[in-house]
Amino acid sequence: MASPHDDHPFSNGAFAVDLIGRYTQKLVSLQGPVLADRDPEPLHQMRVSLRRLRTCLQQFAPALRLPRAVGDPRLAKTVRRLGMARDLDVLRQRLEQDLMGELPEGERKALRPVLKQLRRERAMAYEQLVSTLRSGGYLKLLSQLQGWLREPDLTPLGALPLRCWTEEWQAPMVAGLFQHPGWFIADRHGDMELVHDLRKRLKTARYGLENLGAVTGSRCRQWMAELRDLQELLGELNDLHVLEKAIDDQLPTGLARSLPALESLLRHRAQACWEQWRQRADALILPERRRSLSMALLERRCEGLPTPGLVAPPALPSS
């Protein structure tokens, strides 16, 4: 497989191929542990790796000629199907490990049927997960991707040196980020679908910047950390919202009447999370902060990059 460490200076295509190879290898290594289903962490890692692979393929598409089977619709479908089981894992863990210890005994007993139903739904989601990972479509995607990695097919842009193209690979990932309407929802009783869509947009922007993390400056790395913090805040808010709805749907008299202590706990945690998000978001969309992101992208533009053999490979973060 081509590697940026083999070229001097390394090319756009070699850099992208190296990243794609890492994500693909990670997916292959996780197949067995995910199907064994003894620990929820491999499923989380596989879902993250699929999302990162999808972002990488979109980001570097102008430099690559990929097999037809390696298409975004198939990747997106796989991410969605794995997401059902993963989301149920998160709900159960949050309820059992984080919340139940703070509830009165009566409410803990009342939640047992809810947990039982979540386990049933997780079992059904696992069956769909197994079907997806053993399907001809998914296996063909992996096979064609592995074959392509052995003999990558690149466009003329893919053959050009990376050193003067880093901004062009980064800028589309953050373009229009601060124009997303989710930034301007004033309170958590507003259009939360927009807020949750912004969370996905932040994740894509962060993944795109992290893909170039080995060849960007310190200010850009600071932005990666900023975007990750914001994404995690909105992820926490989304988890609380989904859990509240999932429990409310299973109780004939609703969450507030059946489990008032749990309802109060969820409401207070969601409000605290929202206030923290709103404070961070209001500071981030100020003109000087927005400009600082543009300046961060320019920080290493057309500067001499380190010798390829000394460039640390991009890490594969866990989220």
HELIX and SHEET records of a PDB file:
HELIX    1   1 PRO A    4  ASP A    6  5                                   3    
HELIX    2   2 ASN A   12  ALA A   36  1                                  25    
HELIX    3   3 GLU A   41  GLN A   59  1                                  19    
HELIX    4   4 ALA A   61  ALA A   63  5                                   3    
HELIX    5   5 ASP A   72  GLN A   93  1                                  22    
HELIX    6   6 ARG A   94  LEU A   99  3                                   6    
HELIX    7   7 MET A  100  GLU A  102  5                                   3    
HELIX    8   8 GLU A  105  ALA A  110  1                                   6    
HELIX    9   9 ARG A  112  LEU A  133  1                                  22    
HELIX   10  10 GLY A  136  ARG A  150  1                                  15    
HELIX   11  11 LEU A  157  ALA A  159  5                                   3    
HELIX   12  12 LEU A  162  CYS A  164  5                                   3    
HELIX   13  13 THR A  166  VAL A  174  1                                   9    
HELIX   14  14 LEU A  177  GLN A  179  5                                   3    
HELIX   15  15 PRO A  181  PHE A  184  5                                   4    
HELIX   16  16 MET A  192  ASN A  211  1                                  20    
HELIX   17  17 GLY A  213  VAL A  215  5                                   3    
HELIX   18  18 SER A  218  GLN A  250  1                                  33    
HELIX   19  19 GLY A  254  SER A  258  1                                   5    
HELIX   20  20 PRO A  260  LEU A  284  1                                  25    
HELIX   21  21 PRO A  287  LEU A  298  1                                  12    
HELIX   22  22 PRO A  308  LEU A  310  5                                   3    
END                                                                             
